Amino acid sequence: MKKTVSFSKDSINVFFHILTSCNLKCRHCYINPEQHGRNTLGLSTIEAWLGAFAENGAATNIIFLGGEPTLHPDLSLAIKKAKELGYGSITVDTNGYLFNDILSKVKPEEVDYFSFSLDGATRQTNNMIRGEGSYDRCIAGIREAISRGFTTSLIYTVSRDNIHELDMMVPLLKDLKIDRFFIQVIGIRGKPAKSGQTQINRKGLQVSRSEWLSIIPDVAEKVAGLGITVTYPKVFLSLEEPFECAGLVAENYFIFPNGRVYRCPLCEDFPLHSMIFKNNRLVKTEKINESDLFELSIPEGCVMNKIIQPENLSYKSNGTPEYKIACCLLKEEIR
């Protein structure tokens, strides 16, 4: 069953970057150390910040990220603290290297998902994007996690470099026995947004609207036919479809080691965070911040999209947009 997942007003999603360091150097990495920090959070800080979002308990989902979160020596203790605080679900996003023997330090009942990133159905494509040896390590990590009883999901970030292999993921996902499959769209932020990138190179990273609409839904249907839940961003709206900003109607928080807390992923390359941790207390920032942008309405849909990656827009001869760009947090789901 395919459905557009409306922004839930009954749940809270906390994306917690506990460090920004990583053993890989993926070409499309969105981490920006200048804006996100270079530090690794201590366990006491992690626990304090977890407590700041734990008030709604079971209604709150926590996702531990990096960098590579399994590089953190205290990740297992952070997971146990989140469980103790009553978080509704706990996910670890990983590149599959699974450092610090993490699978031996936590139990399947403590982690709802280990979510693995793989960006090619073949070694050649994945390793070109993510680094030599990363394909085999990720596959091995998935198999080990499943053999220990953990539930797994897989994230595939679509770009011009790998869209040709998306269909090839169908038999691989079946072989790996993945439970959930997330198709992501590449964003021009972090490494892809560096000043050395020309507009032509930036545009070359993203797939066109026609490619996205002709390939992604079809592959998603095939994967769902295997009994795997598939989630992918809506991305494009017709001019008749209403635009909604998650910043106004949902609760999503993106926490970084320097204390910044964003509500919108597309704002993360800029000091537009609407909240920040000071002395382990979450406080609102002064204007102007991302919250002010959420209130703006333009014919193109998402304001930040037009600011940072206008290459995915197209206009009619009279200057009006041919379509809208949806909020990046609006998803399609097929079960």
Secondary structure per residue as TSV (DSSP state, phi and psi in degrees):
chain	resnum	aa	ss	phi	psi
A	1	M	-	360.0	124.0
A	2	K	E	-96.0	136.6
A	3	K	E	-151.2	150.0
A	4	T	E	-82.5	125.0
A	5	V	E	-83.1	107.5
A	6	S	-	-69.8	158.2
A	7	F	-	-65.8	119.7
A	8	S	-	-74.3	131.3
A	9	K	S	-97.5	0.6
A	10	D	S	-107.5	-0.8
A	11	S	-	-136.7	159.7
A	12	I	E	-125.4	135.1
A	13	N	E	-115.7	124.8
A	14	V	E	-116.3	115.2
A	15	F	E	-101.9	105.5
A	16	F	E	-108.5	104.8
A	17	H	E	-85.7	103.3
A	18	I	-	-85.0	-9.1
A	19	L	-	-164.3	166.3
A	20	T	-	-116.8	-3.9
A	21	S	-	-75.2	153.4
A	22	C	-	-154.3	151.5
A	23	N	S	-83.2	-13.1
A	24	L	-	-109.2	166.9
A	25	K	-	-132.1	66.8
A	26	C	-	-62.5	140.6
A	27	R	T	-64.0	-27.7
A	28	H	T	-107.3	15.9
A	29	C	-	-58.5	132.6
A	30	Y	-	-89.9	-7.4
A	31	I	-	-66.2	133.0
A	32	N	-	-127.3	93.6
A	33	P	H	-56.2	-31.2
A	34	E	H	-63.6	-32.7
A	35	Q	H	-100.8	-21.8
A	36	H	H	-107.9	-16.5
A	37	G	-	100.5	158.8
A	38	R	S	-114.6	1.1
A	39	N	-	-86.2	158.6
A	40	T	-	-105.0	124.9
A	41	L	-	-70.4	138.3
A	42	G	-	-74.2	158.7
A	43	L	H	-59.4	-41.2
A	44	S	H	-62.7	-35.4
A	45	T	H	-70.7	-43.6
A	46	I	H	-57.1	-45.6
A	47	E	H	-65.0	-38.4
A	48	A	H	-66.2	-42.3
A	49	W	H	-70.8	-34.4
A	50	L	H	-60.5	-40.9
A	51	G	H	-62.2	-29.6
A	52	A	H	-67.4	-22.1
A	53	F	T	-112.8	8.3
A	54	A	-	-90.3	-0.9
A	55	E	T	-57.6	-37.4
A	56	N	T	-92.0	6.1
A	57	G	G	47.1	-113.5
A	58	A	G	-62.1	-17.0
A	59	A	G	-83.8	-3.0
A	60	T	E	-111.2	129.9
A	61	N	E	-105.4	132.8
A	62	I	E	-112.9	133.3
A	63	I	E	-121.7	117.6
A	64	F	E	-88.2	127.1
A	65	L	E	-134.8	177.2
A	66	G	S	-130.7	-137.1
A	67	G	S	35.8	-154.6
A	68	E	-	-107.2	106.8
A	69	P	G	-63.2	-26.9
A	70	T	G	-73.1	-7.6
A	71	L	G	-70.8	-19.7
A	72	H	S	-74.6	122.8
A	73	P	T	-65.3	-18.7
A	74	D	T	-110.3	19.2
A	75	L	H	-57.4	-42.9
A	76	S	H	-60.6	-37.5
A	77	L	H	-71.6	-34.1
A	78	A	H	-65.1	-39.8
A	79	I	H	-62.7	-45.8
A	80	K	H	-64.0	-35.4
A	81	K	H	-66.9	-42.0
A	82	A	H	-61.3	-39.1
A	83	K	H	-64.7	-43.7
A	84	E	H	-61.9	-36.6
A	85	L	T	-76.2	-8.6
A	86	G	T	89.8	20.8
A	87	Y	-	-57.9	141.4
A	88	G	S	-67.9	-37.8
A	89	S	E	-148.2	151.2
A	90	I	E	-128.8	124.9
A	91	T	E	-125.8	143.5
A	92	V	E	-117.7	119.3
A	93	D	E	-88.4	126.0
A	94	T	E	-141.6	156.1
A	95	N	-	-87.7	-0.6
A	96	G	S	101.5	-7.4
A	97	Y	-	-74.4	-25.6
A	98	L	-	51.4	60.0
A	99	F	G	-67.3	167.6
A	100	N	G	57.2	27.1
A	101	D	G	52.6	41.5
A	102	I	H	-59.4	-34.2
A	103	L	H	-68.4	-19.5
A	104	S	H	-89.4	-12.8
A	105	K	H	-101.4	-10.4
A	106	V	S	-129.3	160.4
A	107	K	-	-108.6	154.9
A	108	P	T	-55.0	-30.9
A	109	E	T	-76.8	-7.3
A	110	E	T	-97.8	-20.6
A	111	V	-	-125.0	121.1
A	112	D	S	-73.4	-39.6
A	113	Y	E	-145.6	136.5
A	114	F	E	-97.3	119.4
A	115	S	E	-108.4	115.4
A	116	F	E	-98.9	141.5
A	117	S	E	-101.5	123.0
A	118	L	-	-138.3	130.2
A	119	D	-	-121.1	31.8
A	120	G	-	-173.1	144.1
A	121	A	S	-79.4	-13.7
A	122	T	S	-119.2	158.2
A	123	R	H	-59.1	-44.2
A	124	Q	H	-57.2	-49.2
A	125	T	H	-72.0	-47.7
A	126	N	H	-60.7	-46.4
A	127	N	H	-68.8	-28.9
A	128	M	H	-62.6	-37.3
A	129	I	H	-85.0	-43.1
A	130	R	H	-106.7	-21.2
A	131	G	-	126.1	147.2
A	132	E	T	-57.8	132.2
A	133	G	T	86.8	-9.6
A	134	S	H	-70.7	-29.6
A	135	Y	H	-62.9	-53.4
A	136	D	H	-64.5	-37.8
A	137	R	H	-66.6	-38.8
A	138	C	H	-66.6	-46.5
A	139	I	H	-59.8	-43.9
A	140	A	H	-64.1	-39.0
A	141	G	H	-63.9	-41.2
A	142	I	H	-61.4	-47.7
A	143	R	H	-63.4	-39.6
A	144	E	H	-66.2	-42.5
A	145	A	H	-60.8	-44.2
A	146	I	H	-66.2	-39.3
A	147	S	H	-63.9	-23.7
A	148	R	T	-93.9	4.1
A	149	G	T	94.3	7.4
A	150	F	-	-83.0	150.4
A	151	T	-	-89.0	138.7
A	152	T	E	-125.3	151.6
A	153	S	E	-132.3	165.9
A	154	L	E	-134.1	136.8
A	155	I	E	-111.8	128.9
A	156	Y	E	-124.5	112.0
A	157	T	E	-89.7	112.3
A	158	V	E	-78.7	131.1
A	159	S	-	-144.2	178.2
A	160	R	T	-63.0	-23.9
A	161	D	T	-73.1	-22.9
A	162	N	T	-136.0	2.9
A	163	I	G	-63.0	-27.1
A	164	H	G	-67.5	-14.9
A	165	E	G	-106.3	2.8
A	166	L	T	-60.9	-42.7
A	167	D	T	-63.9	-29.3
A	168	M	T	-71.2	-13.1
A	169	M	H	-72.4	-21.0
A	170	V	H	-57.4	-56.7
A	171	P	H	-66.3	-30.2
A	172	L	H	-66.4	-43.3
A	173	L	H	-61.8	-38.3
A	174	K	H	-64.7	-44.9
A	175	D	H	-64.2	-38.0
A	176	L	H	-77.9	-15.2
A	177	K	T	63.8	43.8
A	178	I	-	-72.2	143.3
A	179	D	S	-90.8	-37.9
A	180	R	E	-134.4	145.1
A	181	F	E	-126.6	122.2
A	182	F	E	-109.3	119.7
A	183	I	E	-98.0	122.2
A	184	Q	E	-109.2	155.0
A	185	V	E	-102.3	138.6
A	186	I	-	-69.4	138.1
A	187	G	-	-110.9	146.7
A	188	I	S	-86.4	76.8
A	189	R	-	-150.5	162.0
A	190	G	S	67.0	-131.4
A	191	K	G	-61.9	-42.7
A	192	P	G	-64.0	-19.0
A	193	A	G	-94.7	1.5
A	194	K	S	-56.0	148.6
A	195	S	T	-60.1	-21.8
A	196	G	T	-72.7	-14.2
A	197	Q	-	-78.7	126.2
A	198	T	-	-80.1	164.4
A	199	Q	H	-60.7	-36.0
A	200	I	H	-65.9	-44.3
A	201	N	H	-63.8	-40.2
A	202	R	H	-62.0	-46.0
A	203	K	H	-64.0	-33.1
A	204	G	H	-66.8	-18.9
A	205	L	H	-75.5	-32.5
A	206	Q	S	-92.8	145.6
A	207	V	-	-86.3	154.9
A	208	S	-	-75.7	166.2
A	209	R	H	-59.9	-43.6
A	210	S	H	-64.9	-39.2
A	211	E	H	-64.5	-46.9
A	212	W	H	-58.8	-49.4
A	213	L	H	-71.2	-26.0
A	214	S	H	-88.4	-21.0
A	215	I	H	-110.3	-49.6
A	216	I	H	-63.0	-51.8
A	217	P	H	-60.2	-35.5
A	218	D	H	-66.3	-46.0
A	219	V	H	-65.5	-40.1
A	220	A	H	-58.3	-41.4
A	221	E	H	-63.4	-41.2
A	222	K	H	-63.7	-43.8
A	223	V	H	-66.0	-42.3
A	224	A	H	-61.4	-30.6
A	225	G	T	-63.6	-16.1
A	226	L	T	-87.9	-0.4
A	227	G	T	89.0	13.7
A	228	I	-	-98.9	131.1
A	229	T	E	-74.3	130.5
A	230	V	E	-118.6	133.5
A	231	T	E	-128.5	134.5
A	232	Y	E	-149.7	153.9
A	233	P	E	-70.1	144.9
A	234	K	-	-63.9	-43.7
A	235	V	-	65.3	-63.5
A	236	F	E	-110.7	133.3
A	237	L	E	-116.5	146.5
A	238	S	-	-72.0	164.5
A	239	L	T	-64.0	-22.4
A	240	E	T	-83.7	-22.7
A	241	E	S	-76.4	140.0
A	242	P	-	-72.7	144.3
A	243	F	-	-97.9	132.9
A	244	E	-	-127.9	139.4
A	245	C	-	-98.9	125.7
A	246	A	H	-60.3	-27.1
A	247	G	H	-62.1	-20.4
A	248	L	H	-98.9	-25.7
A	249	V	H	-123.5	-0.4
A	250	A	-	-140.4	168.8
A	251	E	E	-118.1	99.0
A	252	N	E	-126.2	131.7
A	253	Y	E	-128.5	130.9
A	254	F	E	-117.2	105.9
A	255	I	E	-99.9	136.3
A	256	F	-	-121.7	159.0
A	257	P	T	-60.4	-24.5
A	258	N	T	-80.5	4.0
A	259	G	S	97.6	-11.5
A	260	R	E	-67.4	141.8
A	261	V	E	-129.0	117.6
A	262	Y	E	-104.5	157.8
A	263	R	S	-106.1	-18.4
A	264	C	-	-125.3	122.2
A	265	P	G	-60.5	-32.0
A	266	L	G	-72.6	-11.5
A	267	C	G	-90.5	-3.6
A	268	E	T	-71.0	-13.4
A	269	D	T	-84.9	1.0
A	270	F	T	-132.4	155.2
A	271	P	T	-77.5	57.3
A	272	L	-	-108.5	9.7
A	273	H	-	-55.9	139.1
A	274	S	S	-91.3	-10.1
A	275	M	E	-143.7	161.9
A	276	I	E	-154.7	147.9
A	277	F	E	-86.8	125.2
A	278	K	E	-127.1	120.2
A	279	N	T	53.0	40.7
A	280	N	T	65.7	16.2
A	281	R	E	-111.9	135.0
A	282	L	E	-85.0	119.6
A	283	V	E	-128.7	154.6
A	284	K	E	-78.5	148.8
A	285	T	-	-92.6	163.5
A	286	E	-	-75.0	159.5
A	287	K	S	-70.4	152.1
A	288	I	S	-93.0	137.3
A	289	N	S	-139.0	-174.8
A	290	E	H	-56.7	-31.5
A	291	S	H	-59.7	-32.4
A	292	D	H	-68.6	-31.5
A	293	L	H	-73.3	-30.3
A	294	F	H	-59.4	-28.4
A	295	E	T	-80.0	-14.2
A	296	L	-	-77.3	147.7
A	297	S	-	-127.4	123.4
A	298	I	B	-131.6	157.2
A	299	P	T	-62.0	-24.9
A	300	E	T	-80.3	-5.3
A	301	G	B	94.4	-106.8
A	302	C	-	-73.4	123.8
A	303	V	H	-67.3	-47.0
A	304	M	H	-65.3	-33.7
A	305	N	H	-59.5	-44.3
A	306	K	H	-65.3	-31.5
A	307	I	H	-74.6	-46.4
A	308	I	H	-100.3	-23.8
A	309	Q	-	-145.1	60.9
A	310	P	G	-67.7	-7.0
A	311	E	G	-63.1	-20.3
A	312	N	G	-90.9	9.2
A	313	L	-	-100.6	156.6
A	314	S	-	-142.7	144.5
A	315	Y	B	-124.7	151.1
A	316	K	-	-76.8	170.7
A	317	S	T	-62.6	-23.7
A	318	N	T	-88.9	5.2
A	319	G	S	90.4	-1.4
A	320	T	-	-90.9	150.3
A	321	P	B	-68.5	148.3
A	322	E	S	-79.3	-21.5
A	323	Y	S	-162.1	175.4
A	324	K	E	-109.7	157.8
A	325	I	E	-100.7	125.7
A	326	A	-	-73.2	161.7
A	327	C	-	-56.6	137.6
A	328	C	T	-65.3	-13.2
A	329	L	T	-97.0	3.4
A	330	L	-	-86.6	124.2
A	331	K	E	-120.0	156.1
A	332	E	E	-104.0	142.5
A	333	E	E	-132.5	135.1
A	334	I	E	-125.6	127.9
A	335	R	-	-113.8	360.0
